[in-house]
C-alpha cells in the first residue's frame, strides 16, 4: 500500500512540474495525477500536444 501511494505522489509531483513548464493548469493536473496515478500521463501528453497545436497553428511544424 505504501508503494502504491508513493507512486501516486511521485507521478503527481512530476506532472505538476511538467504542467508548470508547459504553461498549463498545474494544480488541476497534479490533482488528476494524484487521483489516477500514472494513468493520467497519456492524457497529459495528448493535452499538451493539443495546447501546442492551438498556440502555434494547425499547419506549423514544431519539435
Buried (B, 14 or more C-beta within 10 A) or exposed (E): EEEEEEEBEEBBEBBBEBBBEBEBEBEEBBBBBBEBBBEBBEBBEEBBEEEEEEEEEEEEEEE
